[in-house]
């Protein structure tokens, strides 16, 4: 089953926030993605139902192993695609925005080739 782009964005953002802070709350995700708190609350409940996150009684959000795997893969794609586009001469802001779009739609075959090519150059 193909995940929705928004699910990957939420999981990626949770991972990014957890790398900066000890505890992640829905308000942090809302701020990070510039979404409304009610929209994020609905999304968090869906991600919890799907087994991608856990939310404790203090409202702290953690990624489950399956959620972490998706988040790490999405973040890796975003990072490498952004760097690749910047190296091609795209300004950083545009590169980040385009990488975010590309990371969700790129095939596994194309991604593997890009990753191999880019990581072998370093």
MOPAC internal coordinates of N, CA, C and O (Angstrom, degrees):
PM7 1SCF
backbone

  N    0.0000 0     0.00 0     0.00 0    0    0    0
  C    1.4518 1     0.00 0     0.00 0    1    0    0
  C    1.5338 1   109.48 1     0.00 0    2    1    0
  O    1.2310 1   120.43 1   -50.23 1    3    2    1
  N    1.3093 1   116.77 1   129.77 1    3    2    1
  C    1.4636 1   121.40 1  -178.94 1    5    3    2
  C    1.5204 1   109.30 1   -79.54 1    6    5    3
  O    1.2310 1   121.18 1   -47.88 1    7    6    5
  N    1.3181 1   115.35 1   132.12 1    7    6    5
  C    1.4570 1   120.39 1   176.71 1    9    7    6
  C    1.5091 1   109.79 1   -76.00 1   10    9    7
  O    1.2310 1   121.43 1   -25.15 1   11   10    9
  N    1.2916 1   114.87 1   154.85 1   11   10    9
  C    1.4540 1   120.34 1   175.66 1   13   11   10
  C    1.5149 1   109.90 1   -78.22 1   14   13   11
  O    1.2310 1   120.91 1   -31.24 1   15   14   13
  N    1.3233 1   115.87 1   148.76 1   15   14   13
  C    1.4601 1   121.82 1   177.78 1   17   15   14
  C    1.5208 1   110.82 1   -55.20 1   18   17   15
  O    1.2310 1   120.52 1   138.74 1   19   18   17
  N    1.3281 1   116.62 1   -41.26 1   19   18   17
  C    1.4690 1   119.63 1  -177.89 1   21   19   18
  C    1.5286 1   111.27 1   -64.76 1   22   21   19
  O    1.2310 1   119.76 1   144.00 1   23   22   21
  N    1.3262 1   118.07 1   -36.00 1   23   22   21
  C    1.4592 1   120.31 1   177.70 1   25   23   22
  C    1.5269 1   110.18 1   -61.28 1   26   25   23
  O    1.2310 1   120.90 1   134.56 1   27   26   25
  N    1.3211 1   115.89 1   -45.44 1   27   26   25
  C    1.4569 1   119.99 1   179.94 1   29   27   26
  C    1.5256 1   110.79 1   -63.76 1   30   29   27
  O    1.2310 1   120.42 1   140.21 1   31   30   29
  N    1.3438 1   116.81 1   -39.79 1   31   30   29
  C    1.4689 1   120.15 1   178.61 1   33   31   30
  C    1.5246 1   111.35 1   -62.69 1   34   33   31
  O    1.2310 1   120.52 1   136.06 1   35   34   33
  N    1.3339 1   116.62 1   -43.94 1   35   34   33
  C    1.4651 1   120.09 1   178.88 1   37   35   34
  C    1.5331 1   110.89 1   -62.88 1   38   37   35
  O    1.2310 1   120.24 1   132.96 1   39   38   37
  N    1.3222 1   117.14 1   -47.04 1   39   38   37
  C    1.4629 1   120.22 1  -178.66 1   41   39   38
  C    1.5265 1   111.14 1   -64.08 1   42   41   39
  O    1.2310 1   120.59 1   139.09 1   43   42   41
  N    1.3207 1   116.48 1   -40.91 1   43   42   41
  C    1.4675 1   120.62 1   177.19 1   45   43   42
  C    1.5296 1   110.48 1   -61.18 1   46   45   43
  O    1.2310 1   120.42 1   135.79 1   47   46   45
  N    1.3300 1   116.81 1   -44.21 1   47   46   45
  C    1.4691 1   120.62 1  -179.26 1   49   47   46
  C    1.5295 1   111.05 1   -65.48 1   50   49   47
  O    1.2310 1   120.04 1   139.65 1   51   50   49
  N    1.3188 1   117.52 1   -40.35 1   51   50   49
  C    1.4710 1   120.69 1   177.39 1   53   51   50
  C    1.5252 1   109.36 1   -59.80 1   54   53   51
  O    1.2310 1   120.31 1   136.11 1   55   54   53
  N    1.3290 1   117.00 1   -43.89 1   55   54   53
  C    1.4658 1   120.74 1   178.37 1   57   55   54
  C    1.5253 1   110.78 1   -61.74 1   58   57   55
  O    1.2310 1   120.28 1   133.35 1   59   58   57
  N    1.3206 1   117.06 1   -46.65 1   59   58   57
  C    1.4623 1   120.53 1  -179.59 1   61   59   58
  C    1.5300 1   111.22 1   -59.97 1   62   61   59
  O    1.2310 1   120.34 1   135.48 1   63   62   61
  N    1.3051 1   116.96 1   -44.52 1   63   62   61
  C    1.4677 1   120.61 1  -179.98 1   65   63   62
  C    1.5279 1   110.18 1   -65.19 1   66   65   63
  O    1.2310 1   120.48 1   139.35 1   67   66   65
  N    1.3380 1   116.69 1   -40.65 1   67   66   65
  C    1.4705 1   119.72 1  -179.03 1   69   67   66
  C    1.5233 1   111.89 1   -66.06 1   70   69   67
  O    1.2310 1   120.24 1   158.15 1   71   70   69
  N    1.3280 1   117.15 1   -21.85 1   71   70   69
  C    1.4591 1   120.76 1   176.49 1   73   71   70
  C    1.5314 1   111.40 1   -78.99 1   74   73   71
  O    1.2310 1   120.63 1   162.81 1   75   74   73
  N    1.3313 1   116.41 1   -17.19 1   75   74   73
  C    1.4623 1   121.62 1  -179.01 1   77   75   74
  C    1.5247 1   113.33 1  -103.51 1   78   77   75
  O    1.2310 1   120.19 1   151.92 1   79   78   77
  N    1.3240 1   117.24 1   -28.08 1   79   78   77
  C    1.4705 1   122.12 1  -175.69 1   81   79   78
  C    1.5240 1   110.52 1  -131.80 1   82   81   79
  O    1.2310 1   121.30 1   -19.58 1   83   82   81
  N    1.3159 1   115.11 1   160.42 1   83   82   81
  C    1.4589 1   120.04 1   178.20 1   85   83   82
  C    1.5230 1   112.59 1   -72.59 1   86   85   83
  O    1.2310 1   120.33 1   142.32 1   87   86   85
  N    1.3320 1   116.97 1   -37.68 1   87   86   85
  C    1.4547 1   121.22 1  -175.89 1   89   87   86
  C    1.5197 1   110.45 1  -127.36 1   90   89   87
  O    1.2310 1   121.02 1   -42.83 1   91   90   89
  N    1.3312 1   115.66 1   137.17 1   91   90   89
  C    1.4621 1   121.66 1   178.41 1   93   91   90
  C    1.5232 1   108.27 1  -108.92 1   94   93   91
  O    1.2310 1   120.82 1   -49.74 1   95   94   93
  N    1.3224 1   116.03 1   130.26 1   95   94   93
  C    1.4638 1   122.31 1   175.92 1   97   95   94
  C    1.5213 1   109.22 1  -120.43 1   98   97   95
  O    1.2310 1   120.60 1   -18.26 1   99   98   97
  N    1.3101 1   116.46 1   161.74 1   99   98   97
  C    1.4632 1   121.25 1  -179.46 1  101   99   98
  C    1.5280 1   111.82 1   -56.41 1  102  101   99
  O    1.2310 1   120.08 1   144.01 1  103  102  101
  N    1.3149 1   117.45 1   -35.99 1  103  102  101
  C    1.4691 1   120.45 1  -179.86 1  105  103  102
  C    1.5297 1   110.78 1   -64.23 1  106  105  103
  O    1.2310 1   120.12 1   146.08 1  107  106  105
  N    1.3359 1   117.37 1   -33.92 1  107  106  105
  C    1.4642 1   120.96 1   177.04 1  109  107  106
  C    1.5263 1   110.50 1   -64.75 1  110  109  107
  O    1.2310 1   121.16 1   138.05 1  111  110  109
  N    1.3131 1   115.39 1   -41.95 1  111  110  109
  C    1.4652 1   120.98 1   179.45 1  113  111  110
  C    1.5324 1   109.49 1   -66.64 1  114  113  111
  O    1.2310 1   120.75 1   137.18 1  115  114  113
  N    1.3185 1   116.17 1   -42.82 1  115  114  113
  C    1.4676 1   120.47 1   178.72 1  117  115  114
  C    1.5218 1   110.57 1   -59.00 1  118  117  115
  O    1.2310 1   120.62 1   133.36 1  119  118  117
  N    1.3081 1   116.41 1   -46.64 1  119  118  117
  C    1.4764 1   120.46 1   178.91 1  121  119  118
  C    1.5262 1   111.04 1   -64.31 1  122  121  119
  O    1.2310 1   120.69 1   136.67 1  123  122  121
  N    1.3222 1   116.29 1   -43.33 1  123  122  121
  C    1.4554 1   121.06 1  -177.14 1  125  123  122
  C    1.5126 1   114.16 1   -64.53 1  126  125  123
  O    1.2310 1   120.83 1   148.40 1  127  126  125
  N    1.3183 1   116.02 1   -31.60 1  127  126  125
  C    1.4626 1   120.53 1  -179.36 1  129  127  126
  C    1.5267 1   112.63 1  -103.99 1  130  129  127
  O    1.2310 1   120.53 1   177.82 1  131  130  129
  N    1.3320 1   116.59 1    -2.18 1  131  130  129
  C    1.4778 1   122.19 1  -176.74 1  133  131  130
  C    1.5273 1   111.49 1    57.95 1  134  133  131
  O    1.2310 1   121.29 1  -136.55 1  135  134  133
  N    1.3297 1   115.13 1    43.45 1  135  134  133
  C    1.4615 1   122.16 1   176.24 1  137  135  134
  C    1.5163 1   108.70 1  -111.37 1  138  137  135
  O    1.2310 1   120.38 1   -17.19 1  139  138  137
  N    1.3218 1   116.88 1   162.81 1  139  138  137
  C    1.4581 1   120.19 1   178.00 1  141  139  138
  C    1.5311 1   109.72 1   -74.85 1  142  141  139
  O    1.2310 1   121.02 1   -28.40 1  143  142  141
  N    1.3188 1   115.66 1   151.60 1  143  142  141
  C    1.4674 1   120.95 1   179.00 1  145  143  142
  C    1.5306 1   111.46 1   -59.42 1  146  145  143
  O    1.2310 1   119.09 1   137.41 1  147  146  145
  N    1.3501 1   119.35 1   -42.59 1  147  146  145
  C    1.4655 1   118.55 1   178.17 1  149  147  146
  C    1.5392 1   112.91 1   -62.00 1  150  149  147
  O    1.2310 1   120.07 1   140.68 1  151  150  149
  N    1.3219 1   117.47 1   -39.32 1  151  150  149
  C    1.4670 1   120.25 1   178.25 1  153  151  150
  C    1.5221 1   110.93 1   -62.78 1  154  153  151
  O    1.2310 1   121.00 1   137.67 1  155  154  153
  N    1.3173 1   115.69 1   -42.33 1  155  154  153
  C    1.4652 1   120.48 1  -179.57 1  157  155  154
  C    1.5278 1   109.90 1   -67.52 1  158  157  155
  O    1.2310 1   119.74 1   141.00 1  159  158  157
  N    1.3149 1   118.11 1   -39.00 1  159  158  157
  C    1.4683 1   120.93 1   178.84 1  161  159  158
  C    1.5239 1   111.19 1   -60.33 1  162  161  159
  O    1.2310 1   120.40 1   137.14 1  163  162  161
  N    1.3189 1   116.83 1   -42.86 1  163  162  161
  C    1.4719 1   121.26 1   177.80 1  165  163  162
  C    1.5290 1   109.62 1   -62.49 1  166  165  163
  O    1.2310 1   120.78 1   133.93 1  167  166  165
  N    1.3307 1   116.12 1   -46.07 1  167  166  165
  C    1.4624 1   120.68 1  -179.84 1  169  167  166
  C    1.5278 1   111.47 1   -62.76 1  170  169  167
  O    1.2310 1   120.36 1   138.74 1  171  170  169
  N    1.3427 1   116.92 1   -41.26 1  171  170  169
  C    1.4652 1   120.22 1  -179.75 1  173  171  170
  C    1.5278 1   110.29 1   -62.99 1  174  173  171
  O    1.2310 1   120.37 1   139.83 1  175  174  173
  N    1.3276 1   116.89 1   -40.17 1  175  174  173
  C    1.4643 1   119.76 1   178.03 1  177  175  174
  C    1.5244 1   111.37 1   -62.87 1  178  177  175
  O    1.2310 1   120.21 1   139.85 1  179  178  177
  N    1.3253 1   117.20 1   -40.15 1  179  178  177
  C    1.4703 1   120.58 1   177.75 1  181  179  178
  C    1.5198 1   111.09 1   -65.62 1  182  181  179
  O    1.2310 1   120.53 1   135.93 1  183  182  181
  N    1.3346 1   116.60 1   -44.07 1  183  182  181
  C    1.4645 1   119.95 1   179.24 1  185  183  182
  C    1.5266 1   110.76 1   -63.44 1  186  185  183
  O    1.2310 1   120.52 1   143.72 1  187  186  185
  N    1.3190 1   116.61 1   -36.28 1  187  186  185
  C    1.4685 1   120.98 1   177.10 1  189  187  186
  C    1.5296 1   110.13 1   -65.57 1  190  189  187
  O    1.2310 1   120.35 1   134.11 1  191  190  189
  N    1.3330 1   116.93 1   -45.89 1  191  190  189
  C    1.4673 1   121.37 1   178.71 1  193  191  190
  C    1.5292 1   111.41 1   -60.26 1  194  193  191
  O    1.2310 1   120.37 1   145.99 1  195  194  193
  N    1.3267 1   116.89 1   -34.01 1  195  194  193
  C    1.4598 1   121.60 1  -178.55 1  197  195  194
  C    1.5311 1   112.46 1   -83.25 1  198  197  195
  O    1.2310 1   120.61 1   175.49 1  199  198  197
  N    1.3273 1   116.44 1    -4.51 1  199  198  197
  C    1.4555 1   120.68 1   176.11 1  201  199  198
  C    1.5152 1   114.87 1    83.85 1  202  201  199
  O    1.2310 1   120.04 1  -162.44 1  203  202  201
  N    1.3474 1   117.52 1    17.56 1  203  202  201
  C    1.4607 1   120.78 1  -179.64 1  205  203  202
  C    1.5174 1   113.30 1   -90.34 1  206  205  203
  O    1.2310 1   120.19 1   155.52 1  207  206  205
  N    1.3284 1   117.23 1   -24.48 1  207  206  205
  C    1.4661 1   121.00 1   179.72 1  209  207  206
  C    1.5186 1   109.57 1  -137.93 1  210  209  207
  O    1.2310 1   121.73 1   -16.62 1  211  210  209
  N    1.3287 1   114.29 1   163.38 1  211  210  209
  C    1.4611 1   122.04 1   170.18 1  213  211  210
  C    1.5222 1   106.63 1  -124.91 1  214  213  211
  O    1.2310 1   120.97 1   -33.40 1  215  214  213
  N    1.3209 1   115.75 1   146.60 1  215  214  213
  C    1.4645 1   121.51 1   178.00 1  217  215  214
  C    1.5201 1   106.74 1  -128.24 1  218  217  215
  O    1.2310 1   120.70 1   -59.44 1  219  218  217
  N    1.3345 1   116.26 1   120.56 1  219  218  217
  C    1.4574 1   118.73 1  -178.81 1  221  219  218
  C    1.5364 1   110.70 1   -85.20 1  222  221  219
  O    1.2310 1   121.03 1     0.74 1  223  222  221
  N    1.3340 1   115.64 1  -179.26 1  223  222  221
  C    1.4700 1   120.21 1  -175.98 1  225  223  222
  C    1.5274 1   113.21 1   -68.22 1  226  225  223
  O    1.2310 1   119.80 1   167.95 1  227  226  225
  N    1.3333 1   117.98 1   -12.05 1  227  226  225
  C    1.4642 1   121.90 1   175.71 1  229  227  226
  C    1.5356 1   111.42 1   -93.77 1  230  229  227
  O    1.2310 1   120.87 1  -178.36 1  231  230  229
  N    1.3306 1   115.94 1     1.64 1  231  230  229
  C    1.4594 1   120.23 1  -179.31 1  233  231  230
  C    1.5214 1   113.39 1    81.35 1  234  233  231
  O    1.2310 1   120.44 1  -166.20 1  235  234  233
  N    1.3265 1   116.76 1    13.80 1  235  234  233
  C    1.4648 1   120.59 1  -179.77 1  237  235  234
  C    1.5311 1   109.17 1   -82.75 1  238  237  235
  O    1.2310 1   121.15 1   -48.16 1  239  238  237
  N    1.3162 1   115.40 1   131.84 1  239  238  237
  C    1.4558 1   122.32 1  -175.29 1  241  239  238
  C    1.5207 1   109.21 1  -102.07 1  242  241  239
  O    1.2310 1   120.88 1   -49.09 1  243  242  241
  N    1.3280 1   115.92 1   130.91 1  243  242  241
  C    1.4604 1   120.93 1   173.26 1  245  243  242
  C    1.5212 1   108.48 1  -129.54 1  246  245  243
  O    1.2310 1   121.28 1   -30.37 1  247  246  245
  N    1.3135 1   115.17 1   149.63 1  247  246  245
  C    1.4543 1   121.07 1   177.44 1  249  247  246
  C    1.5248 1   109.34 1   -81.92 1  250  249  247
  O    1.2310 1   120.67 1   -41.33 1  251  250  249
  N    1.3131 1   116.33 1   138.67 1  251  250  249
  C    1.4619 1   120.65 1   171.78 1  253  251  250
  C    1.5284 1   106.73 1   -78.79 1  254  253  251
  O    1.2310 1   119.70 1    -9.71 1  255  254  253
  N    1.3200 1   118.17 1   170.29 1  255  254  253
  C    1.4714 1   118.71 1   177.77 1  257  255  254
  C    1.5367 1   112.95 1   -54.58 1  258  257  255
  O    1.2310 1   120.01 1   138.60 1  259  258  257
  N    1.3243 1   117.59 1   -41.40 1  259  258  257
  C    1.4733 1   119.05 1   179.53 1  261  259  258
  C    1.5276 1   111.29 1   -69.98 1  262  261  259
  O    1.2310 1   119.95 1   143.22 1  263  262  261
  N    1.3218 1   117.70 1   -36.78 1  263  262  261
  C    1.4555 1   121.15 1   176.77 1  265  263  262
  C    1.5145 1   111.57 1   -67.37 1  266  265  263
  O    1.2310 1   120.49 1   140.97 1  267  266  265
  N    1.3248 1   116.66 1   -39.03 1  267  266  265
  C    1.4599 1   121.73 1   178.40 1  269  267  266
  C    1.5240 1   110.74 1   -64.56 1  270  269  267
  O    1.2310 1   120.41 1   138.61 1  271  270  269
  N    1.3205 1   116.82 1   -41.39 1  271  270  269
  C    1.4663 1   120.65 1   179.48 1  273  271  270
  C    1.5327 1   110.86 1   -60.42 1  274  273  271
  O    1.2310 1   120.43 1   134.23 1  275  274  273
  N    1.3145 1   116.78 1   -45.77 1  275  274  273
  C    1.4708 1   121.07 1   178.69 1  277  275  274
  C    1.5205 1   110.21 1   -64.20 1  278  277  275
  O    1.2310 1   120.50 1   134.35 1  279  278  277
  N    1.3209 1   116.65 1   -45.65 1  279  278  277
  C    1.4671 1   121.46 1  -178.46 1  281  279  278
  C    1.5263 1   111.35 1   -61.18 1  282  281  279
  O    1.2310 1   120.43 1   135.71 1  283  282  281
  N    1.3192 1   116.79 1   -44.29 1  283  282  281
  C    1.4643 1   120.37 1  -179.82 1  285  283  282
  C    1.5233 1   111.72 1   -64.63 1  286  285  283
  O    1.2310 1   120.34 1   137.85 1  287  286  285
  N    1.3250 1   116.96 1   -42.15 1  287  286  285
  C    1.4663 1   120.35 1   178.82 1  289  287  286
  C    1.5274 1   111.00 1   -64.87 1  290  289  287
  O    1.2310 1   120.63 1   138.49 1  291  290  289
  N    1.3236 1   116.41 1   -41.51 1  291  290  289
  C    1.4599 1   120.58 1   180.00 1  293  291  290
  C    1.5205 1   110.50 1   -65.95 1  294  293  291
  O    1.2310 1   120.34 1   135.32 1  295  294  293
  N    1.3261 1   116.95 1   -44.68 1  295  294  293
  C    1.4594 1   120.90 1   179.23 1  297  295  294
  C    1.5300 1   111.24 1   -64.13 1  298  297  295
  O    1.2310 1   120.44 1   140.35 1  299  298  297
  N    1.3102 1   116.76 1   -39.65 1  299  298  297
  C    1.4678 1   120.50 1   178.16 1  301  299  298
  C    1.5244 1   110.16 1   -61.68 1  302  301  299
  O    1.2310 1   120.26 1   133.44 1  303  302  301
  N    1.3152 1   117.11 1   -46.56 1  303  302  301
  C    1.4673 1   120.47 1   177.94 1  305  303  302
  C    1.5175 1   110.35 1   -59.37 1  306  305  303
  O    1.2310 1   121.02 1   132.65 1  307  306  305
  N    1.3213 1   115.65 1   -47.35 1  307  306  305
  C    1.4654 1   120.09 1  -178.48 1  309  307  306
  C    1.5271 1   110.69 1   -58.92 1  310  309  307
  O    1.2310 1   120.61 1   134.53 1  311  310  309
  N    1.3070 1   116.44 1   -45.47 1  311  310  309
  C    1.4636 1   121.41 1  -177.68 1  313  311  310
  C    1.5280 1   111.74 1   -64.73 1  314  313  311
  O    1.2310 1   120.29 1   130.01 1  315  314  313
  N    1.3203 1   117.06 1   -49.99 1  315  314  313
  C    1.4632 1   120.75 1  -177.88 1  317  315  314
  C    1.5237 1   111.36 1   -67.23 1  318  317  315
  O    1.2310 1   120.19 1   136.75 1  319  318  317
  N    1.3351 1   117.24 1   -43.25 1  319  318  317
  C    1.4644 1   119.58 1   179.00 1  321  319  318
  C    1.5250 1   111.73 1   -63.58 1  322  321  319
  O    1.2310 1   120.47 1   140.85 1  323  322  321
  N    1.3304 1   116.71 1   -39.15 1  323  322  321
  C    1.4632 1   120.07 1   177.09 1  325  323  322
  C    1.5217 1   110.57 1   -61.89 1  326  325  323
  O    1.2310 1   120.65 1   131.43 1  327  326  325
  N    1.3285 1   116.36 1   -48.57 1  327  326  325
  C    1.4670 1   120.44 1   179.46 1  329  327  326
  C    1.5183 1   111.25 1   -60.59 1  330  329  327
  O    1.2310 1   120.42 1   138.60 1  331  330  329
  N    1.3344 1   116.80 1   -41.40 1  331  330  329
  C    1.4531 1   121.06 1   179.85 1  333  331  330
  C    1.5294 1   110.80 1   -61.36 1  334  333  331
  O    1.2310 1   120.54 1   133.97 1  335  334  333
  N    1.3197 1   116.57 1   -46.03 1  335  334  333
  C    1.4583 1   120.61 1  -179.24 1  337  335  334
  C    1.5246 1   111.58 1   -66.24 1  338  337  335
  O    1.2310 1   120.16 1   139.84 1  339  338  337
  N    1.3155 1   117.29 1   -40.16 1  339  338  337
  C    1.4704 1   120.82 1   176.77 1  341  339  338
  C    1.5298 1   109.41 1   -61.61 1  342  341  339
  O    1.2310 1   120.37 1   137.17 1  343  342  341
  N    1.3319 1   116.89 1   -42.83 1  343  342  341
  C    1.4646 1   120.65 1   178.48 1  345  343  342
  C    1.5244 1   112.44 1   -63.51 1  346  345  343
  O    1.2310 1   120.40 1   155.27 1  347  346  345
  N    1.3238 1   116.84 1   -24.73 1  347  346  345
  C    1.4632 1   121.21 1   176.98 1  349  347  346
  C    1.5267 1   112.08 1   -82.91 1  350  349  347
  O    1.2310 1   120.78 1   175.13 1  351  350  349
  N    1.3436 1   116.11 1    -4.87 1  351  350  349
  C    1.4553 1   120.02 1   176.86 1  353  351  350
  C    1.5223 1   115.14 1   105.51 1  354  353  351
  O    1.2310 1   120.04 1  -174.69 1  355  354  353
  N    1.3301 1   117.53 1     5.31 1  355  354  353
  C    1.4616 1   121.16 1   177.91 1  357  355  354
  C    1.5310 1   108.36 1   -78.44 1  358  357  355
  O    1.2310 1   120.28 1   -41.61 1  359  358  357
  N    1.3409 1   117.07 1   138.39 1  359  358  357
  C    1.4646 1   118.72 1   177.80 1  361  359  358
  C    1.5295 1   109.57 1   -64.12 1  362  361  359
  O    1.2310 1   120.96 1   -27.06 1  363  362  361
  N    1.3264 1   115.77 1   152.94 1  363  362  361
  C    1.4610 1   120.78 1  -169.97 1  365  363  362
  C    1.5283 1   113.42 1   -60.29 1  366  365  363
  O    1.2310 1   119.84 1   137.53 1  367  366  365
  N    1.3176 1   117.92 1   -42.47 1  367  366  365
  C    1.4611 1   119.87 1  -178.95 1  369  367  366
  C    1.5227 1   111.34 1   -62.73 1  370  369  367
  O    1.2310 1   120.37 1   133.31 1  371  370  369
  N    1.3235 1   116.90 1   -46.69 1  371  370  369
  C    1.4619 1   120.86 1   178.21 1  373  371  370
  C    1.5218 1   110.44 1   -64.13 1  374  373  371
  O    1.2310 1   120.53 1   139.57 1  375  374  373
  N    1.3277 1   116.60 1   -40.43 1  375  374  373
  C    1.4682 1   121.08 1   179.15 1  377  375  374
  C    1.5270 1   110.87 1   -59.94 1  378  377  375
  O    1.2310 1   120.20 1   135.95 1  379  378  377
  N    1.3430 1   117.23 1   -44.05 1  379  378  377
  C    1.4748 1   120.70 1   178.98 1  381  379  378
  C    1.5212 1   110.88 1   -62.74 1  382  381  379
  O    1.2310 1   120.70 1   135.20 1  383  382  381
  N    1.3380 1   116.26 1   -44.80 1  383  382  381
  C    1.4666 1   120.26 1  -179.24 1  385  383  382
  C    1.5257 1   111.34 1   -63.90 1  386  385  383
  O    1.2310 1   120.40 1   134.79 1  387  386  385
  N    1.3354 1   116.84 1   -45.21 1  387  386  385
  C    1.4590 1   120.44 1  -179.88 1  389  387  386
  C    1.5235 1   111.94 1   -67.58 1  390  389  387
  O    1.2310 1   120.53 1   140.92 1  391  390  389
  N    1.3334 1   116.60 1   -39.08 1  391  390  389
  C    1.4681 1   120.55 1   178.06 1  393  391  390
  C    1.5214 1   110.64 1   -60.86 1  394  393  391
  O    1.2310 1   120.62 1   142.38 1  395  394  393
  N    1.3323 1   116.41 1   -37.62 1  395  394  393
  C    1.4636 1   120.67 1   179.21 1  397  395  394
  C    1.5294 1   110.74 1   -63.02 1  398  397  395
  O    1.2310 1   120.36 1   141.82 1  399  398  397
  N    1.3056 1   116.92 1   -38.18 1  399  398  397
  C    1.4645 1   120.73 1   177.75 1  401  399  398
  C    1.5285 1   110.38 1   -70.94 1  402  401  399
  O    1.2310 1   120.80 1   136.18 1  403  402  401
  N    1.3091 1   116.07 1   -43.82 1  403  402  401
  C    1.4644 1   121.31 1  -176.12 1  405  403  402
  C    1.5246 1   112.62 1   -67.49 1  406  405  403
  O    1.2310 1   120.28 1   142.97 1  407  406  405
  N    1.3152 1   117.07 1   -37.03 1  407  406  405
  C    1.4682 1   121.02 1  -173.35 1  409  407  406
  C    1.5186 1   113.00 1   -59.69 1  410  409  407
  O    1.2310 1   120.28 1   155.82 1  411  410  409
  N    1.3148 1   117.07 1   -24.18 1  411  410  409
  C    1.4635 1   120.67 1  -176.91 1  413  411  410
  C    1.5232 1   113.58 1   -89.91 1  414  413  411
  O    1.2310 1   120.19 1   155.28 1  415  414  413
  N    1.3113 1   117.24 1   -24.72 1  415  414  413
  C    1.4583 1   120.24 1  -171.56 1  417  415  414
  C    1.5174 1   114.84 1  -108.56 1  418  417  415
  O    1.2310 1   120.24 1   168.05 1  419  418  417
  N    1.3037 1   117.14 1   -11.95 1  419  418  417
  C    1.4560 1   120.76 1  -175.99 1  421  419  418
  C    1.5351 1   110.05 1   -69.53 1  422  421  419
  O    1.2310 1   120.60 1   -41.08 1  423  422  421
  N    1.3186 1   116.46 1   138.92 1  423  422  421
  C    1.4692 1   119.85 1   179.73 1  425  423  422
  C    1.5246 1   109.87 1   -71.39 1  426  425  423
  O    1.2310 1   121.07 1   -21.52 1  427  426  425
  N    1.3102 1   115.57 1   158.48 1  427  426  425
  C    1.4674 1   120.22 1   177.99 1  429  427  426
  C    1.5278 1   110.93 1   -62.17 1  430  429  427
  O    1.2310 1   120.46 1   143.41 1  431  430  429
  N    1.3300 1   116.72 1   -36.59 1  431  430  429
  C    1.4594 1   121.57 1  -179.91 1  433  431  430
  C    1.5265 1   110.99 1   -64.61 1  434  433  431
  O    1.2310 1   120.66 1   131.03 1  435  434  433
  N    1.3272 1   116.35 1   -48.97 1  435  434  433
  C    1.4627 1   120.37 1   179.30 1  437  435  434
  C    1.5186 1   110.33 1   -65.07 1  438  437  435
  O    1.2310 1   120.59 1   138.16 1  439  438  437
  N    1.3227 1   116.47 1   -41.84 1  439  438  437
  C    1.4625 1   119.29 1   179.76 1  441  439  438
  C    1.5266 1   111.09 1   -60.13 1  442  441  439
  O    1.2310 1   120.46 1   135.54 1  443  442  441
  N    1.3297 1   116.72 1   -44.46 1  443  442  441
  C    1.4662 1   120.37 1  -179.45 1  445  443  442
  C    1.5277 1   110.74 1   -60.47 1  446  445  443
  O    1.2310 1   120.20 1   139.88 1  447  446  445
  N    1.3236 1   117.22 1   -40.12 1  447  446  445
  C    1.4673 1   120.84 1   179.13 1  449  447  446
  C    1.5260 1   111.25 1   -66.89 1  450  449  447
  O    1.2310 1   120.31 1   136.23 1  451  450  449
  N    1.3329 1   117.00 1   -43.77 1  451  450  449
  C    1.4715 1   120.83 1   179.08 1  453  451  450
  C    1.5195 1   110.00 1   -63.51 1  454  453  451
  O    1.2310 1   120.69 1   133.51 1  455  454  453
  N    1.3088 1   116.29 1   -46.49 1  455  454  453
  C    1.4678 1   120.52 1  -179.01 1  457  455  454
  C    1.5248 1   110.68 1   -61.33 1  458  457  455
  O    1.2310 1   120.43 1   134.76 1  459  458  457
  N    1.3260 1   116.79 1   -45.24 1  459  458  457
  C    1.4608 1   120.45 1   179.60 1  461  459  458
  C    1.5194 1   110.75 1   -62.22 1  462  461  459
  O    1.2310 1   120.24 1   133.47 1  463  462  461
  N    1.3077 1   117.16 1   -46.53 1  463  462  461
  C    1.4641 1   121.14 1  -179.32 1  465  463  462
  C    1.5222 1   111.02 1   -63.66 1  466  465  463
  O    1.2310 1   120.67 1   132.87 1  467  466  465
  N    1.3151 1   116.32 1   -47.13 1  467  466  465
  C    1.4596 1   119.66 1  -174.67 1  469  467  466
  C    1.5307 1   111.36 1   -70.17 1  470  469  467
  O    1.2310 1   119.95 1   135.74 1  471  470  469
  N    1.3128 1   117.70 1   -44.26 1  471  470  469
  C    1.4676 1   119.89 1  -176.55 1  473  471  470
  C    1.5264 1   111.83 1   -73.37 1  474  473  471
  O    1.2310 1   119.48 1   155.59 1  475  474  473
  N    1.3337 1   118.61 1   -24.41 1  475  474  473
  C    1.4658 1   120.88 1   176.59 1  477  475  474
  C    1.5196 1   112.52 1   -74.80 1  478  477  475
  O    1.2310 1   120.23 1   160.96 1  479  478  477
  N    1.3373 1   117.17 1   -19.04 1  479  478  477
  C    1.4530 1   122.01 1  -179.07 1  481  479  478
  C    1.5209 1   112.42 1   -80.13 1  482  481  479
  O    1.2310 1   120.27 1   160.79 1  483  482  481
  N    1.3252 1   117.08 1   -19.21 1  483  482  481
  C    1.4694 1   120.04 1  -174.62 1  485  483  482
  C    1.4992 1   111.21 1   -81.80 1  486  485  483
  O    1.2310 1   120.10 1   180.00 1  487  486  485

